[in-house]
């Protein structure tokens, strides 16, 4: 089915329903699911939808690569959601977390204390962790989706397990693989997405959790929640695991999968907040303090070679004005996941559409 046939079909199905944003998002979600079945990545599908819905020509070259032609005849190449203005320099600076932190720190932006170590330099890493003081975090320097990360490490025994986990996360075992050791910062995890000088979305990435109903076991609650996640175009690929070995916070809370939490009790399952680890995406674009919007824009403008991207904050309260003591910038994402398109809770935000409009506005100027 062509995209235009797809739109016409949806228009017939929706003609007796309320029009507006909800209709657009439903069409977008269905288009993404259709493209995913063809092996096309969700980021690329979203850019394709944003372009065609604006009447632009699209030439798909692969599951991740496409060319968009404007009405004026200008062409823009995209790999996933990264286009002409996303440079290799920008990608490398974002992927090398320690380098982007160095740049931001020089700009007076709050970042976490950290140091990079080769995988052969375990003893030096231990010494640095002890100098920082526990708790600490260990993470690979250049992997995404929370791979190999361990947070809130309190003992040398936990540090050794975290180090081994970080090393094993690399597919290719090379002596050049490196791990980042950083101070653990308490707070909640937030992903902002900025295009140019505007925040498009802000999302609370809440750790995987379930809420007791007084009758269901933890495992049953996980299964119930996964049924909801399976209906979400993005979260459907990242269900909450049912293996207790992957639910590290259950053991720390002395809770088993067979336990029945009392009604209303929230049980946090994993220390990682990544959505790929089963976390919830909650839209906070309107409730985040305006100064966080300004700070997010400043972060993107501080990194050479990018004009849009994701910013990860750890903050104690995103509704309060940021100070040097209540937040840090943990990472800058060159190619952030489209999590705000399809939040678990709250309004969807059109990341891909904002990117297309960014390129079209530059064309006019």
Buried (B, 14 or more C-beta within 10 A) or exposed (E): EEBEEBBEEBEEEBEEEEEEEEBBBBBBBBBBEBBBEEEBBBBBBBBBBBBBBBEBEBEBEEBBBBBBBBEEEEEBBBBBBBBEBBBEEBBBBBBBBBBBBEBBBEEEBBBBBBBBBBBEBBEEBBEBBEEBEBBBBBBBBBBBEBBBBBBBBEEEEBBBBBBBBBBEBBEEEEEEBBBBBBBBBEBBBBBBBBBBEEBBBBBBBBBBBBEBBEEBBBBBBBBEBBEEBEEBBBBBEBBBBEEBEBBBBBEEEEBEBEBBBEEEEEBBBBBBBBBBBBBBBBBBBEEBBEEBBEBBBBBBBBBEBBBBBBBBBBBBEBEBEBEEEBBBBBBBBBBBBBBBBBBBEBEBBBBBBBBBBBBBEBEEE
